[in-house]
Amino acid sequence: MWRFCTLALVTLALFAAPLPDPVKPDPNTPRPIEAVDSVFIEDLTWMEVRDALKDGKDTVIVATGGVEQNGPYLVAGKHNIILRATTEAIARKLGRTLVAPIVPFVPEGNIDPPDSHMKYPSTISVTEETYAALLTDICGSLRAHGFKRIILIGDSGGNQTGLKNVAAALNAKWKGDRSTVYFIPEYYDFSGVSKWLEEQGIKQTSEGLHDDFAMTAMMMSVDPTSVRMKQRIAAGKFSINGVNLAPAEKTIAWGNKIIEFRAELTVKAIQTAIDKQPK
C-alpha cells in the first residue's frame, strides 16, 4: 500500500508541474539534441545559437542583397542567392562566425514616381531611412544577444552608403561597448573580380544586360534554375557577354572559384579591419 501511495504521489506531482511557457522558456534549458553544422542563424534553433555564442562564435555577418530587375534570364533575387554562398564561405574561412538572415530589401530607386530599377516589375525598394533603420535594429538585436563583432557587407552598389553610415553611427553610439560594427566595402569589388577573370582567360563583351559571367556562374553554383538554364539551352541563349555557359558543370565550377576568390579577399579585409580596431 505504501509503495502504491508513493507512486501515486509522484505521478500526481509530475502532472501538476507547470508546463514551460512556450513564449518565454527558461533561457538556461539544456539543449536536448545534437546541434547541426550550419552558419546560418535562421537555420539554427535558439538553443543552438545560444550554445554557439558560449563556444565563442561571437562574430556575425549582416549581408544585404536586393530584389530588382536583372535582365531576361536572372531571377529578381540574384544578390540574395549569391549571398547564400558567399556568406557561408566567408563565415567558415573566418571561423567562429554566424550569418544573420540576408536582408533582401534595400534602396532600389524612388518608389513614387518610380525611377532606376523601380521602373521594372519585380523590384522592391525601400528608402534610405527605412534601410538604415532596419540595419540599426538588426545590429542592435545581435548586440543584445552578445555578438561582439558585427560585419556589414552588401552585394549591390546601392547598398554601400547605407551600410557605411549605419556602421559609423552605431560605433559612435556604442563607443567603448562590447560590440563593434565593421563595414567591409572590399566585398563589393566586381571590377576586381572581372580583372581576375580576364587574367584567367574569361573575357567578356557587354551585351547591355544587368548580368555578367561572374553573376551567372555564382548563381548556377547555388541553383541553376535561377538563371533559367534549361529554358536558355532550349532557346539557344546559353551564353552571356560572349561567354558560352556550356557545359554547365564547367560554369558551376567557375562559380565556386569566384565565390572562393571573393571570400578570401573579404576575410583578409575583415581581419585587417579587426586588427586596426583599438584593443
Buried (B, 14 or more C-beta within 10 A) or exposed (E): EEEEEEEEEEEEEEEEEEEEEEEEEEEEEEEEEEBEEBBBBEEBEEBBBBBBBEEEBBBBBBBBBBBBBBBEBBBBBBBBBBBBBBBBBBBBBBEEBBBBEBBBBBBBBEBEEBEBBBEBEEBBBBEEEBBBEBBBEBBBEBBEBBBBBBBBBBBBEBBBBBBBBBBEBBBEEBEEEEBBBBBBEBBBBBEEBBEBBEEEEBEBEEEEBBBBBBBBBBBBBBBBEBBBBEEBEEEEEBBBBEBEBEEBEEBBBBBBBBBBBBBEBBBEBBEEBBEEEEE
